[in-house]
Amino acid sequence: MLSQLIDFLEQKENGLSLAEISRAMHAQPSAVMQMIELLVQKGRLIEIGPDGKCCTTCGVQADCNLLAARGKRYMVANHQE
């Protein structure tokens, strides 16, 4: 299922939110989140904000109004510009 998630996200240039991924994979968000967290830890996926910038390098995630309103998006690490 992890490889399916990576293959799916490789087709999405701007990444997808947890809700979008869960719907597309017909899976519970909690299960998808566990897979995403594992893949982020392994460096296969990156977290980006709704504006397309990488959340892990920003430094103000806790105070980000845009992130709070729209949530993180996830994309395959090699698609980062």
N, C-alpha and C positions, 0 to 999 in steps of 0.2 A: 504494500500500500504506500510505503514511503517513495518508492520509485514512481508510482502513478502520480503522486502529488508533485514530485519534481517535474515529471514529463508534462503534466497539466500546466504548471506555472511557467515552464519554458515557452509556452505558446502565448503567454500574456505579457506583453511588452511593458506595461505600467504596473504590474503586480495586481494582487487582489486582496480584499479584506478577508478576515476570518469568516464572516457571514457568507460572503460570495463563494469562498472555497467550500465551505460546509454544504451550501445548497448544491453546488455543482457536483460534489462527490457523494451527495446523499448520505452524509454522515453527521453525527452529533458534533456541535462546535467544541465540546470538551475533548473529544477524541482527536479532532483535527488540530486543536491547540497543542496537545501533547506531541503530535508528530511535528508540527511547526517548530516548537521549542527545541526538540531534538535536532532537527535539521539546521536551525540557527546556530546551536552550540557547535555542530560539526562544520559550520562554515558553508553549508550548501545553499542556505537561504539567507537573505538579509531582510531586516525590518526597515521599511521606509515610511515616512509620514505621508499624509494626504497630498502634500505639495510635491512629492516625488523625491525628497531629500532623505538621506540615510539617517535614521533616528539614532543609531548607535554612536555616531560621531558628533552629534549636535551638542549635547551637554546641557540642554534645557528641557528635556523631556517632561520633567515633573511640572513645569510651568507653561507648557505648550497648549494654548487655547485651541488651535487648529487640530492638534492630536486628540485632545479631549472631546472635541465635537465630532470628529470623523473617524478616529481610530487609526491604527497602524495598517499598513499594507505589507504584503510579503511578496518577494520575487526571488528568482534564482540568482545566486551571487554573481555569476559571470555576466549578467545583464546590466550590472552597475556601470554607469558611465564614469 
